[in-house]
Amino acid sequence: MEKKKWSLKKKLVIFGSGFFVLGIAAFLFVFYGPWAGFRNFWITSAMTTMNHQYLATWFYSDETIQKVLGSNTVEEVSEATNPDLVQLKKYTAKTIYKNEYEKAVLTKDPGNDLYKLIEVKGASYQGYLVVLYDPSKISIATTKYLGVRGEDILTVSSRENAIIAMNAGGFYDPDWNSNGALPHGTVISNGKVVSDYDDARMGGGFICFTYENKLVLSKMSKEEAINMGCRDAVEFGPYLIVNGKSSFINGNGGWGIAPRTAIGQRKDGIVLMLVINGRIPTSIGASMRDLTEIMENYGAYNAANLDGGSSTELVINNEIINTPVAGGRYGLRDMSTFWVVKQ
């Protein structure tokens, strides 16, 4: 009897040891094998989250990390938005749709002429696209305590009486756990510069709506932005589409896969507000390539990436629509700037 027990223990030890060795071998193959896909995903995702860069530096040398980052980039279109190419348009019931995406955009929900919410899905992501039919209704809102502390999106949405609220630009986050007090770049609200700090160096530049309610993407000074008629703006990037021309995405774009936020405008003036869930079992997240493809599908003529990751948040009628992952109240974090839509 004792002999049989020892035999069983021995078998379990051998099995466990073999399983452990196979696990190590699989780990080494995935992280260091010939297939670069996982390595690119792992490094770019870790290095752009800022507070999780150790996940890359633990396993890879600086040389490998720089090589991966250098081969996964976004090459932006080298021109600024020409607002004359965007012509605000009204459609009739006889409109002929080019494809399923245009039909989804132009077919309004009964009784709602202001916006429509569309769920979007891909291989690694799930999210939401807000179609805003009247671009004059969108503007920038900020925390009431600029330079002191940020506020969560529900607080701002309620104070602004906003129907829709979405996170906008980035903010100074030296310890990756800041209170969201200081927005990166220039912030313009109702035609006035309300904040001006170093930009986030994320590519792009001004993301502004003019008094003609056209989305303009341009690398310019704050003086130029005011002079050309920016009524509401933040600075961030990268730009995804400019004048109907998409940025060239090398690899996954260098931003990895994560929660994402983007904004765009079609040539007919309709605004597209996009949030992609990430870091949850049902949605890993999206790459810059994914964001660009979504915006292309739904007809964006100009589109830009906004602050993402734990900042990605969408609220409609004071209800959280996406799945924020910041870990605070309802998964929200305090931030500086928000796109809001008011009636």
N, C-alpha and C positions, 0 to 999 in steps of 0.2 A: 504493500500500500504506500509506504514511504517513497519507494522508488518511483512510482507513478507520479506522485506529487512533485518530486524533484524534476522529473522529465517534463512536466507541464510548465513549471517555472522556467526551465531552461529554454523551452520553445518560445515562451513569452519574451524572454530576454533577447533571444536571437531575432524574433520578429520585430521587437521594438528597436533594436539596434539597426536592423536593416531598413526599417521605416525612417529612422533618423538620418541614416546615410543617404537614402533616396531623397529625403527632404532637403538636405544640404546640397546635394547635387542639383536638384531642381532649382533651388535658390541661386546657386552660382551660374547655372545656365541662363536663367531669366535675366539676372543682373549683369552678367559679364559675357554671355554667349554672343553668337554672330548676329542675332536678330536685334536691330537697333530700335525698333518701335517702342518696346517697353522702356528702354533706357532713356530715350528722348522724352517720353511721357513723364517718367519719374523725375528726371532732372529739371525739366522746364516747369512742371507743376510745383515742385518744391522751391525752386529759386524765385518764383514769382509770388509765392504766398508770403514771403518775407519772414514770418515767424516760424516757418517750418523748413528753412534752408538746410538745417542740420540733416534732414532726411536725404539730401543729396551729398553733402560734404562728408557724412559718415562713410559712404560707400564708394565715392568716386574722387579721383584726384582733381586738383584745380584745372589741370590741363584738359582732362576729359570733360569737365563741366563747361569750360570755355569753348571747347570744340563743339559740343552739343548746342550750346546757346548760339554760337555763330552760324550753325547750319539750320536753325529754326528761327526765322525772323519774318517781320512784316515790312515789305517795301511799299511805302505809301505812294499814292499818285502825287506827282510833283506839280500840283496846281491847286488853286483855291476855287471854291464854289462860285459859279457864275449864276447869281440869283435870277437873271433874266431868262434862264433856261427853265425855271420852275414857274409854271402858270397855274394858278389856282382854278379849279374846274368843278362844275357841278354836273352830275350824271342824271340821266333820265331812265325811266323804266325799260326803255328800248336798248339800253347799253348791251353791246356784245362783248362778252368776256374773253380775254386772250387765253386764259388757262384757269385751273382750279384755284390758284392762289389769288388771282385778281377777282374771281367770283367771291371768294371768302372775304376779301377786303371790301368790295363794293356792295355786297348784299347786307344791308343793315338789319339789325334786330328790330322787330316790331316795336314802335313806340320809343325808340332811342336813336335820335339823330346825332347825338354827340360822339358816341364811341361804341366800339364792339370789342369783346374779348375773345381771342382765338387761342386755343391750346396748340402748342407746337411740340413735336417729338422727333427724335433722331436716334441713332444707334446707341449713343451714350448719354442722352439728355432728354429732359422734359421741361417745358416752360410755358410762358404766356406772352402773347403779343397783343398789346392794346392798339387798336386802330382808332386814331383820333381824327374826326372828320373836319373839325374847325381848328386850324392851327393858331388862331388868335386867342384861344383859351389857355394855352400853355405858357407858363412863366417859371421863373426861378424863385424859390423860397429858401430862406436860410434859418439856421438856429437863431433864436432870439438873443443868444449870448455869444456872438461871434468873438473869437479871440479868448474866450473864457472857458466855454464848454459847449459841446454839441447837444442835440436833442434827438430823441427817437422819432421815427417817421410818423407814428400814430399821433404823437403830440403835435407835430407840425401840421399834419393833415387836418386835424381837428381845429387848430387855431386858424388855419387859412380857409376853413370851410371848403376844402378841396374835395372834388369828386374822385380824382385820381391823384396819387402821389407815388413818385419813384425816385430812388437815389440818383444823384447826379455826379459831381466831380469827386476827386480824391481829397484827402486831407493829411496834414502833417501827423505822422504816426511813428515817432522815433522808437518807441518800445513795443510797437505792434499791439498795444492795448491802451491807446490814448483815449481821451474823452471827446475826440472829434471837434475840437474847438476852432482849428485854423485850417481853412481850405487851401489846397494847393492852387497856384495860379491866380489869375484875375477872375473875380466874380462880379457880374453886372446884373443889377436888378432894376427893372423899370427905367432903364437908360442911365443909371448911375453906378459908378464903381463902388461897391460896398466892402470889398476886401481885395487885397493885392499882396500875394506872397509868392515865394519861389514856386515855379511850376514843378510838376511831378516827374518830368523827364520820361514820360511814357509815350513819346511820339505825339502826333496830332498837334493841337493848338486850340484856337478858339472854337467852341461849339456854341453858336449863337442863333437866336431867332431875332430877325429884324422887325422893324415897325411895319414892314409889309408882310410879316408872318411867314418869312422864308428862312429855312435852316441854312446857315452859312458856315462852312468849315474852312478856316483860313489861319495860316501861321502869320500873325500880325501883332503889333503892339496894342496896348490898351487904348492909346489915343486913336489909332487907326480903327479899332473896333467901335469906339464911340462915334467917330466921324462917319463911318460907313452905315451907321444906323442900327447897331446892336441894341436891342431893348432888354434882352435877358440872355446871359451867357455864363459858361464856365470854361475852364481850360483843361483838356484831358485828351486821351487818345489810346491807341492809334486810330487814325481815320481808316474806315473800311471801304467806303465808296465815295468818290468825288466826281460830280458831273457825269454820273452813270458809269464811271470807270472804276473797277475794283482794284484794291491793293493786291500786290503779288505776295502770296503767302508761301514762304519756304518752310517745308515740314509742317509742324503744327502752329507755326507763327512765333514760337518761343515763349508763349504764355501758358503752356500746358493746358490741362483740362480742369475747369473749375466753374463755380457759379459765375454768371455773366450778366451784365446790363449793357444795353445799347440803345441808341436813338437814331432815327432816320426820318427822311421825308421823301415821299414819292414826287414824281414830276408834276402830278396834279395837285400837290399841296397837302395831301393826307399825311399825317404824322404817324410814325410807327415807333412804339415804345416796347422794348423787348427785355424780358428777364428770363434767365435760364437757371433752374435749380441745380445744385451741385453738392457733392460731399454727402449724399444720402444714398441709400441702397437703390432707390428707383431712378436716380439721376446722378451719374458721376459728375457731369458738367459738360461744358462746351469749349472748343478751341476757337481761336480767331477765325480759322477756316470755316467752322460751323456757323459762327455769327455772320460772317460775310455771306455764306450761302443762304441762310434764312432771310437776310435782308434783300439779297438778290431775288429770291423766289417771290417775295411779296412786293417787289417793284420799287425798292428804295433807289432814289437817284443820288442822294447823299446820305451817308450813315457813318456813325462813329461809335467806338467802344467807350463805355463809361466805367467808373469804378465798379469792381466786381468782388468776387470772393464773399467774405462775411458782410460786405456792404450791400449786396444784391437784395433789394426789397421792393415790393409792389403792394400798394394799398388802394382799394376801391371802396368808396362809401364807408371809410373807416374800418374796413375789414382786410386783414392780411391775406393776400391771394397766393403768394408763392410760399416756399419753405425756407425762411432765413436760418442761417447757421451760426450766428455770432455767439449764441449761448446766453444772452441776456434775457430780459423780459420778452417772451414770445420769440426768442431767437434773434431779437433786434439789437442793434448797437447804436450808440449816439453818433450822429454825423453832422456835417456842416451844411451841405447843400442838397436841394431836392427839386426835381421837376414836379410842378403841381398843375392840375387842370381844374379851373373853376368855371362855373356856369356864367 
